[in-house]
């Protein structure tokens, strides 16, 4: 049931101030877009409030900013005829009603002043073309020229004007259609889907940054598989993430088949979304198997193999991030590390869980350990109930063993009990390779459980290794 009562919401301070400023300037103005849509759907309070003005939106913004106590200075974007006011946790964007016309080689339109009707015509979807009057004569009245209310009620994504033109003019709208369908659990009308498929090539004029922004929003939905399947089915995914498309399909040789790693990947992403809101951990889930396509081989004795797919996949992460102009910083390195280590906990869980194996896992994973285990648990997609239960029980054992080993051996973010400086002082050395050999021997002994992670034991081993490699001890 849609919440159609706008008179109640307009009593809030921000909307009362807006209406008062509209009256004082005699500027015909309306709420439009997400704030109207989300109120009708009775969703959480919108943080972004869009206001259309038939006249100067910048003038209205400056007036409103003075009337809202504590509002930040107005940000003016003259080339777009827009202005932004930040107040508390709200962003108010003021736009002059406008007409738009497009050229074939750009999604940036030529803009001229227009009427409310012109502005609603240029909106991407009927559910975003809904407007609510802020004017004294009809304040709170809903203006719905394209039956957006009905589409909202029926869960339909539809364009106000002919979809082929809408999507060709601004191909970002294709991503937005899929993103809104995924976020709201709506259906894109058939005519629009056909237009998206016919205009998929138009994304060539889009910036990578805008594409990624929409991918992030799809990734942050409760079940991103819906959005990625729509991208795949309508010819967009192959143009932006071909690495995923290459995972599609099942081959059979000599009666042996492998699973479809594309659909498996989407299932892993949905699984991990039940346990984390972390965008980059979700990206790691999406990319954890991309190395399987280039490493896939068939061996008549052991069947299908994907040897080294984690290493290859981690290298592909860098290339993918660079191509899409995603951040080549710690976020990328975090995803890379999760991809390259994505099988380590699984191997431990399938075998007898030894202290040494767990110590090495904790040492190598460091700060990403919990996220790595979460990823591996999400990677369990078997439909065999007994196997599913066994794998999860094994991971419980791994978690328990990690806790036990960590409390006892303290190897996460490992700092050696004996430093290079101590070795140099004891053996009266200058910097040399022997120092590194001794430090490595101490680290390996701790990880293998041959000595405890304590100063006395490490110091004793230092002396022994120094003697073994021919160093004379001068310190005590």
Residue pairs with C-beta under 8 A, 6 or more apart in sequence:
2 40
2 41
2 42
2 149
2 152
2 153
3 39
3 40
3 41
3 42
4 40
4 142
4 149
6 39
6 132
6 140
6 141
6 142
7 139
7 140
9 15
9 39
10 16
10 19
10 132
10 134
10 139
10 140
14 49
14 68
14 87
14 90
14 92
15 31
15 134
17 64
17 67
17 68
18 29
18 51
18 64
18 92
18 134
19 134
19 135
19 136
19 139
20 67
21 60
21 63
21 64
21 67
22 28
22 29
22 53
22 60
22 134
22 135
22 136
23 135
23 136
24 63
25 55
25 59
25 60
25 63
27 53
27 54
27 55
27 56
27 59
27 60
28 53
28 54
28 55
28 116
28 135
29 51
29 52
29 53
29 54
29 60
29 134
29 135
30 51
30 52
30 116
30 131
30 132
30 133
30 134
30 135
30 143
31 49
31 50
31 51
31 131
31 132
31 134
32 50
32 51
32 52
32 119
32 120
32 123
32 128
32 129
32 130
32 131
32 132
33 50
33 123
33 128
33 130
34 46
34 48
34 50
34 128
35 46
35 48
35 49
35 50
36 130
36 131
36 132
36 142
37 127
37 128
37 130
37 152
38 44
38 46
39 46
40 130
40 149
40 152
41 152
41 184
47 89
47 90
47 91
48 90
48 91
48 93
49 90
49 91
49 92
49 93
50 93
50 95
51 57
51 60
51 92
51 93
51 94
51 95
51 134
52 95
52 96
52 97
52 116
52 119
52 131
53 60
53 94
53 95
53 96
53 97
54 96
54 97
54 115
54 116
55 96
55 97
56 96
57 81
57 82
57 83
57 94
57 95
57 96
58 74
58 76
58 78
58 81
58 82
58 83
58 94
58 96
60 94
61 74
61 76
61 83
61 84
61 85
61 92
61 94
62 74
62 83
64 71
64 85
64 92
64 94
65 71
65 72
65 73
65 74
65 85
65 87
68 85
68 87
70 87
70 88
71 85
71 86
71 87
72 85
72 86
72 87
74 83
74 84
74 85
75 83
75 84
75 85
76 82
76 83
77 83
77 84
80 95
80 111
81 95
81 96
81 98
81 111
81 113
82 93
82 94
82 95
82 96
83 93
83 94
84 91
84 92
84 93
84 94
85 91
85 92
85 94
86 92
95 119
96 113
97 113
97 114
97 115
97 116
97 118
97 119
98 111
98 112
98 113
98 114
98 118
98 119
98 122
99 111
99 112
99 113
99 114
99 118
99 121
99 122
100 109
100 110
100 111
100 122
100 169
101 109
101 110
102 109
102 110
102 169
102 170
103 110
105 205
106 205
107 169
107 170
107 171
107 172
107 205
107 206
109 122
109 169
109 170
116 131
116 143
117 145
120 129
120 131
120 143
120 145
120 146
120 160
121 129
121 160
121 161
123 129
123 160
124 159
124 166
124 170
124 173
124 176
124 177
125 148
125 151
125 157
125 158
125 159
125 160
125 173
125 176
125 177
125 180
126 146
126 147
126 148
126 151
126 156
126 158
126 159
126 160
127 148
127 151
127 152
127 157
127 158
127 180
128 148
129 144
129 145
129 146
129 148
129 160
130 142
130 143
130 144
130 148
130 149
130 152
131 142
131 143
131 144
132 140
132 141
132 142
132 143
133 139
133 140
133 141
133 143
142 149
145 160
146 158
146 160
151 157
151 158
155 184
155 185
155 186
155 187
156 186
156 187
156 188
156 189
157 177
157 180
157 181
157 186
157 187
157 188
157 189
157 192
158 189
158 191
158 192
159 166
159 167
159 173
159 192
159 195
160 166
163 191
163 192
163 194
163 195
163 196
164 195
164 198
164 199
166 173
166 195
167 173
167 174
167 177
167 192
167 195
167 196
167 199
167 202
168 195
168 199
168 202
171 199
171 202
171 203
171 205
171 206
172 206
172 210
172 214
174 196
174 199
174 200
174 202
174 203
174 234
174 236
175 203
175 210
175 211
175 214
175 215
175 231
175 236
176 214
177 188
177 192
177 196
178 188
178 196
178 214
178 218
178 227
178 230
178 231
178 234
178 236
179 214
179 217
179 218
179 221
179 227
180 186
181 187
181 188
181 226
181 227
181 230
182 218
182 221
182 223
182 224
182 226
182 227
182 230
183 217
183 221
185 226
188 196
188 230
193 234
196 234
196 235
196 236
197 234
197 235
200 234
200 235
200 236
200 239
201 239
203 211
203 236
203 239
203 240
204 239
207 325
208 323
208 324
208 325
209 325
211 240
211 324
212 324
212 325
212 326
215 240
216 279
218 224
218 227
218 228
218 231
219 269
219 279
219 282
219 283
219 286
220 277
220 279
220 282
221 227
221 273
222 273
223 270
223 273
224 266
224 269
224 270
224 273
224 282
224 286
225 266
225 267
225 269
225 270
228 237
228 244
228 266
228 269
228 286
229 266
231 237
231 240
232 238
232 244
232 245
232 262
237 244
237 245
238 245
240 324
241 320
243 287
243 290
243 293
243 316
243 320
244 262
244 265
244 286
244 290
245 262
246 290
246 293
246 294
247 260
247 261
247 262
247 264
247 265
247 289
247 290
247 292
247 293
248 260
248 261
248 262
248 263
249 260
249 262
250 257
250 258
250 259
250 260
251 257
251 258
251 296
251 298
251 304
253 298
254 298
254 300
256 298
256 303
256 304
257 304
258 296
258 303
258 304
261 289
261 292
261 293
264 289
264 381
265 285
265 286
265 288
265 289
267 381
268 285
268 288
268 289
268 375
268 378
268 379
268 381
269 282
269 285
269 286
269 378
271 285
271 377
271 378
271 379
271 380
271 381
272 281
272 282
272 285
272 374
272 375
272 378
273 282
275 374
275 377
275 378
276 282
276 371
276 374
278 371
280 331
280 334
280 335
281 338
281 371
281 374
281 375
283 335
284 334
284 335
284 338
284 339
284 342
284 371
284 375
285 375
285 378
287 313
287 316
287 317
287 320
287 335
287 339
288 313
288 338
288 339
288 342
288 375
288 379
289 309
289 313
289 342
290 313
290 316
290 317
290 320
290 339
291 306
291 308
291 309
291 310
291 311
291 312
291 313
291 314
291 315
291 316
291 339
292 306
292 309
292 313
294 309
294 312
294 316
295 305
295 306
295 307
295 308
295 309
295 312
296 304
296 305
296 306
297 304
297 305
297 306
297 307
298 304
298 305
299 305
310 339
310 340
310 341
310 342
310 343
311 340
313 339
313 340
313 342
314 336
314 337
314 339
314 340
317 332
317 335
317 336
317 339
318 328
318 332
318 336
320 326
321 327
321 328
321 332
321 335
322 328
326 332
334 368
337 365
337 368
338 368
338 371
338 372
338 375
341 364
341 365
341 368
341 372
342 372
342 375
342 376
342 379
344 361
344 364
344 365
344 372
345 361
345 372
345 373
345 376
345 395
345 398
346 376
346 379
348 357
348 358
348 361
348 398
349 376
349 391
349 394
349 395
349 397
349 398
350 394
351 357
353 394
353 397
353 398
353 401
355 401
355 405
355 409
355 449
356 447
356 448
356 449
358 398
358 401
358 402
358 405
359 405
359 409
359 411
359 446
359 447
359 448
359 449
360 447
361 369
361 402
362 369
362 402
362 405
362 406
362 411
362 412
363 411
363 412
363 414
363 447
365 372
365 412
366 412
366 413
367 412
367 413
369 402
369 412
373 395
373 398
373 399
373 402
376 395
377 392
377 395
380 388
380 391
380 392
380 395
382 388
382 391
405 411
406 412
409 446
409 449
409 452
409 453
410 453
411 446
411 447
411 453
414 443
414 446
414 453
416 439
416 442
416 443
416 458
417 442
417 453
417 454
417 455
417 457
417 458
417 459
418 438
418 439
418 442
418 455
418 458
418 459
418 462
420 431
420 435
420 436
420 439
422 459
422 462
423 429
423 435
423 438
423 439
423 462
423 466
424 430
424 431
424 435
425 475
426 462
426 463
426 466
426 473
426 474
426 475
427 434
427 466
427 471
427 472
427 473
427 474
427 475
428 472
428 474
428 475
429 435
429 471
434 466
434 469
434 471
437 465
437 469
438 462
438 465
438 466
438 469
441 461
441 465
442 451
442 458
442 461
442 462
442 465
445 451
445 458
445 461
446 452
446 453
446 458
451 457
451 458
451 460
451 461
463 473
466 473
467 473
